Amino acid sequence: MLVLDDPMRGVDPATKQNLYGILGEVADAYGRAVSGLKRLPPNPAATGAAAALAGAFQAEQRAYSALARAAGHNDRKGYNTARGSITTAGSKVSAALGQLSHLGYVSG
């Protein structure tokens, strides 16, 4: 999880723009992960866990997009809200991966 406490303090404008771009790339990576999950052949035993993981990845995607948007607009309230959303979504990802692990799947 990549979360900056104060993205504006002491960072030059070019570096800030690079950081916002990286946050957007993280969000895009979660979106690609969701697409990949949806293309996997269905396994009836893992349907619920896979759906939970896809939902958690979508939540991560939304949260990182919101974080990038808030950081880019110097929106501290939005930034803090997005940080909380990232933490919540991360917990959901961990729980879904745990469900899949109990079914014999390995993440790496």
N, C-alpha and C positions, 0 to 999 in steps of 0.2 A: 504494500500500500504506500503510495506516494502522497504525502500531505505536508504542505509547507505551513508553518505557524503564521508567518506574516510575509506574504509574497512581495510586498512593496518596500519593505525596509532595506535600505542599503544596496539595492540591486539596480544596475543601470538599465535604461529602457530596452536596449537590444537583448539583453539577457532575459528580461521579463518576457519579451515576445517569444523567445525561444522556449521558456518554461511553459507558457500558455500553449504553445504548439505541442510540446511533449504531453501535456495533460490531454489535449485533443487526441493525440495518437494513442494514449492509454485507453481512452473512451472507444476509439475505433477498434482497438484490439479486442475489447470485450464484445463489441458488435460482431466481429468476425468469429469469435468463439461461439456466440449464439447461433450464427448461421451454420457453423460446422456441426454443432450438436443436432441441429434440425435435419441435417443430411445423413446422420448415422442411421443404420438399419434399426428398426424398433426391437427392443427386447422387453417383452411383457413384464418381466420381473423388475426391470429398472425404469419403467415408464415414469413413475412418480418422481423418483430421484432425479432422472434426467430433466424432467420438466421443472423441478425445483432449481436445479443448477442453471438451466437456461434463464429462468426468471431472475435468479440472483445475478447472473452475468448482465442481464438487461438493466437491473437496478444499478450495478456498478457502472455501466455505460452512461446511464442518465446522470449518476452522481458525479462522475469525472467530467462530463460535459458541463454540468452546472458549476463545478469548481473552476473550470477554465473560464467560463463565461463571467463568473463573479470576480475572479482574480483580474481578468482583463478590464473590468469596469470599476475596479477598486470598491467592490460591494462587500464590505466586511460581513454584514448580516447574511447575505447569500452565500458567502464563502464558508462561514461557520455552519450554516445549514447543510451545505454540500459535504463538509467534513463529517458531520454526523451521519449523513446518508451513506457515505463511503464506509464508515465503521459498521453500520447496520447491514449493508449489502455484503461486506466482507464476512460477517458472521454467518449470513445465509449461504454464502459460497462454501464456507467451511463445513456447515451442517450438511449441505447437499453432497459434498465430497465424502463426508463421513458415511452417509447413507449408501453411496455407491461403493465405498470401501467394504462395507458389511456384505455387499452383494458379490464381492470378489474382484471388483475393478481396482486398478492401481492408477494413481495420478502421478505425474512426474514432470 
